[in-house]
Amino acid sequence: MYIVKYCNIYIYIYIIYIYIYIIYIYIYIYIYIYIYTYIRPLSFFVTSILHFELLWLCYEVISAKILPTDFKCSNI
């Protein structure tokens, strides 16, 4: 009963967390486009770092660090 009361709050927190990571992904895409168009000599080095960061953020969104696997709302 105690978990059911606070279950919706946890779901909303995780949805907000995922939206924050989506905003981060958009920021990285804009930085990538800006660097690629205006700063050509540094583009290869910086964009490789941005690609790694973008893949890491996607991994964190998908992985169990954000979405809990052992938390069940409808089990009680």
ABEGO torsion letter per residue (X at the ends): XAAAAAAAAAAAAAAAAAAAAAAAAAAAAAAAAAAAAABAAAAAAAAAAAAAAAAAAAAAAABAAABBAABBAAAX
